[in-house]
């Protein structure tokens, strides 16, 4: 049986740090040699690079995940990002709604209570296998 709540809590802390541009908090959630492979093909390795990546000025809104898939030491979270129309990657990503809102998938791999690897991508659909998050019983991110 997978202990879901600790993983979801860490994911929500990461997404809060992402929304706030708080690289210090985000980096502290990763192993020393943790990795982020982002949806644009960039690779960030180690806490220093992760701190620098997340600390960049943000022009996006991150919504709390709506669906998840749990595995052993893995959590896949599905949610939305919103890019403003003047965001540098808006034309590249071409949001479906024309207003900047994108379906997004974050795949978190854990080593103990820390994230060892995170990859993310943009989606068209949330898979049927994903469980809706019970907002009444889960910790909600402030994002």
SERO-4910 file (N, C-alpha, C, O; in steps of 0.05 Angstrom, whole numbers):
BEGIN
 pado doro    nc1    nc2    nc3   cac1   cac2   cac3    cc1    cc2    cc3    oc1    oc2    oc3
  Unk    A     17    -24      0      0      0      0     18     25      0     37     27     15
  Unk    A     11     44    -17     26     69    -20     15     89      0     -9     93      1
  Unk    A     33    102     15     25    124     33     23    149     17     43    162     11
  Unk    A     -1    157      9     -6    178    -10     -3    206      1      8    223    -13
  Unk    A    -12    210     25    -13    237     36     14    251     38     16    275     30
  Unk    A     36    238     48     62    252     48     71    260     20     81    283     17
  Unk    A     68    243      0     76    251    -27     60    274    -37     71    293    -48
  Unk    A     34    274    -33     17    296    -42     24    322    -28     24    343    -40
  Unk    A     30    320     -2     39    344     13     64    356      1     66    381     -1
  Unk    A     84    340     -6    109    350    -17    103    362    -45    114    383    -51
  Unk    A     86    349    -61     79    360    -87     66    387    -84     73    406    -99
  Unk    A     48    390    -65     35    415    -61     54    437    -52     52    460    -60
  Unk    A     74    430    -35     94    449    -27    111    458    -51    117    481    -54
  Unk    A    118    439    -68    133    446    -92    117    465   -110    128    485   -120
  Unk    A     92    458   -115     75    475   -133     71    503   -121     70    523   -136
  Unk    A     69    505    -94     68    531    -81     94    547    -86     93    571    -93
  Unk    A    117    533    -83    143    546    -87    145    555   -117    156    577   -122
  Unk    A    136    538   -135    137    545   -164    120    571   -169    130    589   -182
  Unk    A     96    571   -158     79    595   -162     90    620   -149     88    642   -160
  Unk    A    104    617   -127    115    639   -112    143    647   -123    154    668   -115
  Unk    A    155    630   -140    182    635   -150    202    632   -127    223    645   -127
  Unk    A    196    614   -108    213    610    -84    232    586    -89    226    564    -82
  Unk    A    255    592   -102    274    571   -108    286    558    -84    293    534    -86
  Unk    A    289    572    -62    301    561    -38    283    539    -27    293    517    -21
  Unk    A    257    544    -25    238    523    -16    237    500    -35    239    477    -27
  Unk    A    235    506    -61    233    485    -81    258    467    -80    255    442    -79
  Unk    A    282    478    -79    306    462    -79    308    445    -54    319    423    -55
  Unk    A    297    455    -31    299    439     -6    282    414     -7    285    396      9
  Unk    A    263    412    -26    246    389    -29    259    367    -46    247    345    -48
  Unk    A    282    372    -57    296    353    -75    320    341    -61    331    352    -42
  Unk    A    328    317    -70    353    305    -61    375    323    -71    372    340    -88
  Unk    A    399    319    -59    422    336    -66    427    337    -96    434    358   -107
  Unk    A    424    314   -109    429    312   -138    403    309   -154    402    297   -175
  Unk    A    381    320   -142    355    319   -155    355    332   -183    372    348   -189
  Unk    A    335    325   -199    334    334   -227    306    343   -234    286    332   -225
  Unk    A    305    365   -250    280    373   -263    285    372   -293    304    385   -303
  Unk    A    268    358   -308    268    359   -337    241    372   -344    220    361   -340
  Unk    A    243    397   -354    218    412   -358    206    406   -386    218    393   -403
  Unk    A    182    416   -389    166    411   -413    177    423   -439    167    418   -461
  Unk    A    198    440   -436    211    452   -460    237    438   -467    252    447   -484
  Unk    A    243    416   -453    267    400   -459    292    409   -444    314    399   -450
  Unk    A    289    427   -424    312    435   -408    317    416   -385    298    404   -375
  Unk    A    342    415   -376    350    396   -355    364    412   -333    383    427   -338
  Unk    A    354    410   -308    365    424   -285    373    403   -265    356    388   -255
  Unk    A    399    402   -257    409    381   -240    422    393   -215    439    411   -217
  Unk    A    414    383   -192    426    392   -166    409    415   -155    396    430   -170
  Unk    A    411    418   -129    395    439   -115    402    467   -125    384    484   -126
  Unk    A    427    473   -131    434    500   -140    421    507   -166    410    528   -169
  Unk    A    421    488   -185    408    494   -211    378    495   -208    365    512   -220
  Unk    A    366    478   -191    337    479   -186    330    505   -173    310    517   -181
  Unk    A    345    514   -153    340    539   -140    340    562   -160    322    579   -160
  Unk    A    360    563   -178    362    584   -198    339    583   -218    328    603   -225
  Unk    A    331    559   -226    309    556   -245    283    566   -233    268    581   -246
  Unk    A    276    557   -209    251    565   -197    251    594   -188    230    606   -188
  Unk    A    274    605   -182    276    633   -172    272    653   -195    270    677   -190
  Unk    A    271    644   -219    267    663   -241    240    676   -238    221    664   -228
  Unk    A    238    700   -248    211    714   -246    190    697   -260    194    688   -283
  Unk    A    168    694   -247    146    678   -258    124    696   -268    117    716   -256
  Unk    A    114    688   -291     91    701   -302     70    680   -309     58    679   -330
  Unk    A     65    662   -290     46    641   -294     31    636   -268     41    641   -246
  Unk    A      7    626   -270     -8    618   -247     -9    587   -247    -14    575   -267
  Unk    A     -5    576   -224     -5    547   -221    -29    539   -204    -32    549   -181
  Unk    A    -46    522   -214    -69    513   -199    -63    487   -184    -47    471   -194
  Unk    A    -75    484   -161    -72    459   -146    -80    435   -164    -98    438   -180
  Unk    A    -66    413   -162    -73    390   -179   -101    380   -175   -112    381   -153
  Unk    A   -113    372   -197   -141    362   -195   -143    332   -195   -162    320   -185
  Unk    A   -123    318   -207   -122    289   -209    -94    279   -204    -74    293   -208
  Unk    A    -92    254   -195    -66    242   -189    -66    212   -197    -87    200   -198
  Unk    A    -43    202   -202    -38    173   -204    -15    167   -185      6    179   -187
  Unk    A    -19    148   -167      1    140   -148     15    115   -156      3     97   -168
  Unk    A     41    113   -150     57     89   -154     76     87   -131     76    104   -113
  Unk    A     92     66   -131    112     64   -110    133     85   -114    147     86   -135
  Unk    A    136    103    -95    156    125    -97    152    143   -121    171    155   -131
  Unk    A    126    145   -131    121    161   -154     93    173   -151     74    159   -142
  Unk    A     90    198   -159     63    210   -160     62    227   -185     80    243   -191
  Unk    A     41    223   -201     36    238   -225     13    257   -218     -9    247   -212
  Unk    A     17    283   -220     -4    302   -214    -12    316   -240      4    323   -257
  Unk    A    -38    320   -243    -49    333   -266    -63    359   -257    -78    359   -238
  Unk    A    -58    381   -271    -70    406   -264    -68    425   -287    -67    418   -310
  Unk    A    -67    451   -280    -66    472   -301    -46    494   -293    -42    500   -270
  Unk    A    -34    504   -314    -18    529   -312    -31    549   -330    -44    543   -350
  Unk    A    -29    574   -322    -39    596   -339    -16    615   -345     -3    626   -327
  Unk    A    -11    619   -371      9    637   -381     -5    663   -389    -25    662   -403
  Unk    A      6    686   -383     -5    711   -394      1    712   -424     20    699   -433
  Unk    A    -14    728   -438    -11    730   -467     17    739   -476     26    733   -498
  Unk    A     31    754   -458     57    764   -466     80    746   -456    103    753   -458
  Unk    A     73    722   -446     94    703   -437    111    695   -460    101    691   -482
  Unk    A    137    692   -456    155    686   -478    150    659   -492    157    656   -516
  Unk    A    137    640   -479    131    615   -492    102    612   -501     94    590   -509
  Unk    A     86    633   -499     58    631   -506     54    621   -534     39    602   -539
  Unk    A     67    633   -554     64    625   -582     74    597   -586     62    582   -602
  Unk    A     96    589   -573    107    562   -576     87    541   -566     84    520   -578
  Unk    A     74    546   -543     57    526   -530     28    527   -541     14    507   -539
  Unk    A     20    549   -552     -7    552   -563    -29    540   -545    -41    519   -552
  Unk    A    -35    552   -523    -56    542   -505    -82    539   -520    -90    555   -537
  Unk    A    -96    517   -513   -121    510   -526   -142    532   -524   -157    536   -543
  Unk    A   -143    545   -501   -165    564   -497   -158    592   -508   -175    610   -507
  Unk    A   -134    596   -519   -126    621   -529   -121    642   -508   -114    665   -514
  Unk    A   -125    635   -482   -121    654   -460    -98    646   -443    -93    660   -423
  Unk    A    -84    625   -449    -60    618   -434    -63    594   -415    -43    587   -403
  Unk    A    -87    583   -412    -90    561   -393    -83    534   -407    -94    527   -428
  Unk    A    -64    520   -394    -54    495   -405    -59    472   -386    -56    475   -361
  Unk    A    -67    449   -396    -67    424   -380    -38    416   -376    -22    417   -395
  Unk    A    -31    408   -352     -3    403   -346     -1    377   -330    -18    370   -314
  Unk    A     22    362   -334     28    338   -319     55    340   -307     75    347   -321
  Unk    A     56    335   -281     82    334   -266     86    305   -257     68    294   -244
  Unk    A    109    293   -263    115    266   -255    137    268   -234    160    274   -241
  Unk    A    130    263   -209    149    264   -187    159    236   -179    142    218   -175
  Unk    A    185    233   -177    197    208   -167    210    215   -140    223    236   -138
  Unk    A    206    198   -121    215    204    -93    237    184    -85    238    161    -93
  Unk    A    255    195    -69    274    179    -54    270    185    -25    278    207    -15
  Unk    A    257    167    -11    248    174     17    228    196     16    207    194      2
  Unk    A    233    217     31    214    239     32    222    263     14    211    285     17
  Unk    A    241    259     -4    250    280    -21    246    273    -50    244    249    -57
  Unk    A    243    293    -67    239    288    -96    267    283   -108    286    298   -104
  Unk    A    269    261   -123    294    255   -136    294    263   -166    314    271   -177
  Unk    A    270    263   -178    268    270   -206    239    280   -211    220    269   -202
  Unk    A    238    302   -226    212    314   -234    213    319   -264    232    332   -274
  Unk    A    194    309   -278    191    316   -306    163    327   -310    144    319   -295
  Unk    A    159    344   -330    133    354   -334    128    358   -364    146    359   -380
  Unk    A    102    359   -371     95    362   -399     67    374   -401     52    375   -381
  Unk    A     61    384   -424     35    395   -430     17    373   -442     27    356   -457
  Unk    A     -9    374   -436    -27    353   -444    -51    364   -459    -57    388   -457
  Unk    A    -65    347   -473    -91    353   -484   -113    341   -466   -135    353   -463
  Unk    A   -108    317   -455   -128    303   -439   -116    293   -413    -92    286   -413
  Unk    A   -132    291   -392   -123    278   -368   -132    249   -370   -155    244   -376
  Unk    A   -114    230   -366   -121    202   -370   -143    192   -351   -146    201   -329
  Unk    A   -159    173   -361   -181    162   -345   -171    149   -319   -186    148   -299
  Unk    A   -147    139   -319   -136    125   -296   -130    144   -273   -125    135   -250
  Unk    A   -129    170   -278   -122    189   -257   -146    192   -237   -169    195   -246
  Unk    A   -139    192   -211   -160    195   -190   -164    224   -185   -145    240   -182
  Unk    A   -190    233   -183   -194    261   -174   -185    264   -145   -188    246   -129
  Unk    A   -174    287   -139   -166    293   -112   -190    302    -97   -205    320   -106
  Unk    A   -195    290    -74   -217    297    -56   -210    323    -42   -194    322    -23
  Unk    A   -220    345    -51   -211    371    -40   -219    374    -11   -207    390      3
  Unk    A   -239    360     -2   -247    362     26   -227    348     45   -225    356     68
  Unk    A   -213    328     35   -196    312     52   -166    315     46   -150    304     61
  Unk    A   -159    330     26   -130    334     21   -122    362     28   -138    380     29
  Unk    A    -96    364     33    -85    391     37    -86    406     11    -77    395     -9
  Unk    A    -97    429     11    -99    445    -14    -76    465    -15    -70    479      4
  Unk    A    -64    466    -38    -43    485    -43    -56    513    -44    -80    515    -51
  Unk    A    -42    533    -37    -53    560    -37    -51    573    -65    -57    597    -68
  Unk    A    -44    557    -85    -40    568   -111    -66    568   -127    -66    576   -150
***
